[in-house]
Amino acid sequence: MSHDGDTRYLSSGHSVLPGIEPDTPRPSSTHTLAPESTLLLYTDGLVERSAEDLDRGLVRLRQHAAALTREPLAVLCDELLAGPGRWR
């Protein structure tokens, strides 16, 4: 996400999770980030909820991260990890 709150998902370089099939070749990818941008790496536990479409969870994460874009990194992480009941 940019310092101005613009968020996007990087779509290139997808592969299996690290640690799974360690001998499998992995694709590489590059993406130039604007100064003061934040790259958020997340797991499915941050976006998935039972009885909710995954796309909705991804939208929710993106919106919440954008709202926190100017917060210190520790606050951003704490708020994102605060859990499903804290933000919608």
C-alpha positions as CSV (number, residue, x, y, z in Angstrom):
1,M,0.0,0.0,0.0
2,S,1.2,3.5,-0.8
3,H,1.7,6.2,1.8
4,D,-1.4,7.8,0.3
5,G,-3.6,4.7,1.1
6,D,-3.6,3.3,-2.5
7,T,-3.7,-0.5,-2.1
8,R,-3.4,-3.4,-4.5
9,Y,-2.7,-7.1,-4.5
10,L,0.5,-8.2,-6.4
11,S,-0.6,-10.9,-8.8
12,S,2.6,-12.2,-10.2
13,G,5.0,-14.8,-8.8
14,H,2.3,-17.1,-7.1
15,S,3.5,-20.4,-5.9
16,V,2.9,-22.9,-3.1
17,L,3.6,-21.8,0.4
18,P,7.2,-21.7,1.7
19,G,8.2,-25.0,3.3
20,I,5.8,-27.0,1.2
21,E,7.5,-29.0,-1.5
22,P,10.9,-27.4,-0.9
23,D,12.5,-28.8,-4.1
24,T,9.8,-27.3,-6.3
25,P,11.1,-24.4,-8.5
26,R,9.5,-21.1,-7.6
27,P,8.7,-18.3,-10.0
28,S,10.3,-14.9,-9.4
29,S,8.7,-11.5,-9.9
30,T,9.6,-7.9,-9.3
31,H,7.4,-4.9,-8.5
32,T,8.6,-1.4,-7.9
33,L,7.1,0.2,-4.8
34,A,6.8,4.0,-4.3
35,P,8.7,5.6,-1.5
36,E,7.2,5.0,2.0
37,S,5.1,2.1,0.7
38,T,4.3,-0.9,2.9
39,L,4.4,-4.5,1.6
40,L,2.0,-6.6,3.7
41,L,2.5,-10.3,3.6
42,Y,-0.4,-12.2,5.1
43,T,-1.7,-15.7,5.6
44,D,-5.2,-17.1,5.0
45,G,-6.0,-16.7,8.7
46,L,-6.1,-13.0,8.3
47,V,-8.8,-13.0,5.6
48,E,-10.8,-16.2,5.9
49,R,-13.9,-16.5,7.9
50,S,-16.3,-19.4,8.0
51,A,-19.5,-18.8,6.0
52,E,-17.9,-15.8,4.2
53,D,-16.7,-15.6,0.6
54,L,-12.9,-15.3,0.4
55,D,-13.2,-12.3,-1.9
56,R,-15.1,-10.4,0.8
57,G,-12.3,-11.1,3.3
58,L,-9.7,-9.8,0.8
59,V,-11.8,-6.6,0.3
60,R,-12.1,-6.1,4.0
61,L,-8.3,-6.5,4.5
62,R,-7.6,-4.1,1.7
63,Q,-10.0,-1.5,3.1
64,H,-8.8,-1.8,6.7
65,A,-5.1,-1.6,5.6
66,A,-5.8,1.5,3.6
67,A,-7.5,3.2,6.6
68,L,-4.4,2.5,8.6
69,T,-1.9,3.5,6.0
70,R,-0.4,6.4,8.0
71,E,-0.2,4.6,11.3
72,P,3.1,3.4,12.6
73,L,3.9,-0.1,11.5
74,A,3.4,-1.6,15.0
75,V,-0.1,0.0,15.1
76,L,-0.9,-1.3,11.6
77,C,0.1,-4.8,12.5
78,D,-1.7,-4.8,15.8
79,E,-4.9,-3.5,14.3
80,L,-4.9,-6.1,11.5
81,L,-4.2,-8.9,13.9
82,A,-6.8,-7.7,16.4
83,G,-9.1,-10.1,14.8
84,P,-12.4,-10.7,13.0
85,G,-14.6,-9.0,15.6
86,R,-12.8,-5.7,15.5
87,W,-13.3,-4.7,11.9
88,R,-15.8,-5.3,9.1
